[in-house]
Amino acid sequence: MRRAAEGLAIPVAVLAVWEALSATGVLPRYVSRPSAVGAELSQLVGSGDVVQHAAVSLYRSMAGLAIGALSGVVLGLLSGSIRAFAVFFDPLVSFTNPVPKIAILPVLIVWFGITDTSKIVLIAITTFYPCFIAAYAGVRQVQPAWIWAARNMGARADQVFRKVIVPAASPHILGGLRIALALAFILMFASEAIGTAHRAGLGYLVIFAESGGRHDLMLAAITAIGLLGFAADRLLLLVARRVLRWQPEVFRA
């Protein structure tokens, strides 16, 4: 409880100063007061609008994250364990990783249209890289002595992989998942801001509010994105602490 209070001290102070400066007219009118943003967010929650937009955004981001993370972790583990996979995937990932993933959205829109599919594919491609790199690095840093000891005790290759390599690489994998989670929300907003046929999603709501000069609504939608991302990150940390019970200090919030 004390750590939570300490973590909230600075944000609360910033909001208080922001509110005071807005009330005195120091800040421009388009910088909405925190109280106005909070009131708008409460109205959105009460009307159910923010829930509908959030549901669409969560579907797009979590679907893309699931596809990208699963493929990234599996191929990363295989590349770290089997030389043939590393020879193929490691240079390919190194070559394509620096390319800004948002740059391929126009191509995806041509292929799939302004639909959920193009957004999900973009998020999946983006989240693949940190998960692959983290899993690959995790396997490469497994102590050879652990593998040697397991083999000398009669463990088969699949048992070494499941009971030695995967657990040892888990801290790296979960670190990559945390980065991928943040990227999923970032690309969700970017893809929704560029275009959506269904006129739904928190990213679309931000752009809609900005075009209408509704800065309170815009900041309320941005706050909703932040709250969803924070909740998802805390949930991932909770899972990580349970999975890594043997490393209690890892991912301590």
N, C-alpha and C positions, 0 to 999 in steps of 0.2 A: 504493500500500500504506500509506503514511504517513497519507494522508487517511482511509482506511478505519479505521486504528487510532485516529485522533483522534475519528472519529465514533462508535466503539464505547466509548470511554472512559467517557462519562457513563452510558449504559445499563448497562454492567457494574458501575459504582460503585453505581448505584441498586439493582441486583439484589443486590449484596453487602450493602448496608445493610438491604435488605428481609429477606434471609435471616438476618442477625444479629439483627434485632429480633424476628423470628418465633421464633428459637431461644431467646431470652431471655424470651419470653412477653409482651413489650411490646404486640405486635399481637394483636388478638382471634383466636380459633381459626378463624373462618371466612375469615380472610385467609391462604390457603394459602401455604406456602413456595415460592419459585421452584424448589427442588429437587424438591418434590412435584409441582408443575405439569409440570416437565420429565420426570419419571418417568411421569406419566400420559400425556403427549403421546407419549413413546416407546412406551408400551404400545399406544396407539391406532394408531400407525404400524405397529407389529409385527403387530397383529391385522388390519390392513387397514380398520378401521372408519373412521378419519379420511379414508382415501383415498376410500371410498364416499361419505361425506358431502360431502367437498370436490368430488368429481366432479359431484354433483348441484348444489351451489351454484355452481360455475364454469359449468355449462351454463346455469343461469338468468341469472346476471349477465352472461356474455359474449353470450348470445343477445339479451338486452335491450339491452346496450350496442351491439351491431352494428346493430340496427334503429334505435335512437335516434340514434346517431352518424351513420350514413349519411344518414338523412332530415334531420337537423339541418344537417349540412355542406352537402348539396346545396341545400336550401332557403335556407340562409344565403348561399351563394355567388350563387344566383339573385336573392335579394332585394337583395344589395349591388350587383348588376350591372344589374338590370332594374327600373325604377321601379314597374311594375305589381305585381310580386311584393312589393316593399317596402311599397307602400301597403296591401296586404292583410295580410301576415304581421307586419310590425313592430308595429303597435298590438295585434294579437292576442296576440303573444308577450309584449309589455309588460304586457298586462292579466292574462294567466294565469300568468305566471312567479312572482309572489309567493305563489300558492296552494300550501300544503304538499302535495306530491304524495302523501304517505302518506295524506292525508285521502280520496283517491279509491279507496283499496284496498277498502273495503266495497262500493263501487259495482261495482268490477271483480269482486269475489267473487260478487256477485249475478248478474252477466252471465256469468262464465266458471266459477264455482264455485271451491272451494279447490284449484286445480290449478296446474300450472306456467305455464299460459297467463296467468292473472291476475298472477302475479309478473313474468313476462317483459314483459307490457304495461306494468306499473307502472314497471319499470326503464327501458324504452324511452321512456316519456313523460318521466321524470325526466332522462335523459341527453340528450334532444333539445335542451333549453334551452341548456345551456352550449355545445354544439356549434353551434347556430344563431347564438347571440350572438357567439361567437368568429369564426365564418366571416363573418358580416355585418360585424363591426367590422374584420376583416382586409381585406375588399374596400374598405370605405369609406376606409381609410387608405393605399391604394395611391396612389403619386405620380401625379397627372394627366400629368406630363411623360413618364413611362414609357409610358403608353397612347398619348399623342400621338406619341411617337417611333416606336413600333411601327406605328401607322397610316400615318405618313409614309414608312415603309420598305416599305409595301405589304402589311402583314399584314391578313388578313381578321378579322372579328369573332370567329370561333371560335378563331383562332390567338392573338389578343390575350387571350382568356379563358384558354386553356390554357397559354400560354407566358409571360404577364405577370401576369395577375390571380391565378391559382391559386398559382404559386410565391411571389409577394409576400405572399399571405395565409397561407401555410403555417405560419409561426411562431405566428400567432394560432390557427389551426385546431388545431395540435398542443397548444397550451396549453389549449384548450377540451376536447380529448380527455383530457388528464390530469385535469382536474376531473371530467369525466364518468366516468372510470374509478373514481375514489374514490366518487362518488355511486352507482355501480352496486353496489359492495360494501356501502355503507351501506343502500341500499334492499333489497338481497338479504337482509341480516340482519333488517331490520325486517319484511319480508314473511314470512320463514320463522318469525320469532318469533310473529307474530300467528296463523298457522295454516298447516298443510300436511296434505294428505290422505295423503301417502306417508310421513309421519314420517321425512323424510330432509332432510339439509342441515345445514351448520354452525350456522346460526341456530337450527334446531330442537334441535340437540344442546346448545346453550347453555341454552335454556329448560328442556329435559328435565333437565339437570344441576342447574339452580337449583331446580327443583321438588322434586328428591330430596335437596337439601342437599349435593350433590357439588360443592363449590366448587373442588376441584382439577381436576375434569373440566370445569367451566364455564370456568375460566381457561385450560385447555389448548385448548379449542375456540376461545376468543377469540384465543389466540396463533396458532392455525392460520389464522384469518381474517386476522390481521395479516401473517403470513408470506406468504400468498397474495397479498394486496394489495401488499405490498412487492415481491414478485417480478414481478407484473404491471406495476407502476409502473417498475421498472428496465428491463423489456423494452421498454416504450413509450419510455423515454428513449434506449435503444440505437437503436431505429428512428428516433427523431427526430434523433439526431446523424448517422445515415447519410443520412437524407433531406435534412437541412439542412447538408450538408457545406460549403456556401458561407457558413454562419454558425456557425463552430466553437464560439463561446462560448454559443450558445443551448442551454438544457436541459443544461448541464454539471452532472453529479451531484457 
